[in-house]
Amino acid sequence: MGHTLKFITILLIGILLLSCSNDKGQRNPYLPEIGFRFDIDLNLPLYNPLINPGNPVYISSATVGIRGVIVMNTGFDVFRVFEASCPNHSPSACSTMEIDGQVAVCSCEDFEYSLFTGQQLGRPDDGARYFDMLEYTARSSGSVVTVSN
C-alpha cells in the first residue's frame, strides 16, 4: 500500500507540473496592460441598446480601456466587453475599431472581429502571428454591468 500511495503522489505532482505553463507568447505586444473599473447603467438611454442581445455599444470614455471598449449583450444576461483598439496594431489614429452590425472593423487594414467571440474573421494565412480582441471582465447585477481589468 505504501508504494501505491507514493506512486500516486508522484503521478499527481508530475501532472501538476506538466499542466503549468509559462507561455509568455500569448501576451499581445501591441496593447499595454491597464487597470480600470467602469459601471454601465442599462437604464441610461446611452446604454439602453444593451438590454437586447446582439446590439453592441461603443464606450469612448478616457477612463475605460485603451481606446474605449465595445460592449455587447450576447444573450442570457451574458455581456462581452472588448478593447476598442485593434489588437494587431499599436494604438494610433486608425486603430480604434468601428462597429458594423455585430462585427468590429479596424480601418488600418480592414481586419474584422466577431463581437460574439472576439475572434478575428478571415485571418490572413501568411505565417504572421495575429491576435484576437482583448477581452475585459464583465459582471452583471440587476441593471448594472461592471467592466474591469
Number of C-alpha atoms within 10 A of each C-alpha: 6 6 8 9 10 11 12 11 12 12 12 12 12 11 11 10 10 9 8 8 7 6 7 7 7 8 12 17 13 14 18 12 11 10 11 12 13 15 13 19 17 16 13 10 9 13 17 14 17 24 15 14 15 18 18 26 18 19 19 15 12 9 13 20 28 20 21 19 24 24 28 24 21 18 14 8 16 14 23 22 26 27 24 29 29 31 24 21 19 14 17 11 10 15 20 23 26 18 18 12 12 14 21 27 24 22 15 15 12 10 19 24 25 16 26 19 15 20 16 21 14 9 15 11 8 7 6 7 9 15 18 19 24 19 18 17 14 20 14 15 8 8 11 13 21 15 23 18 14
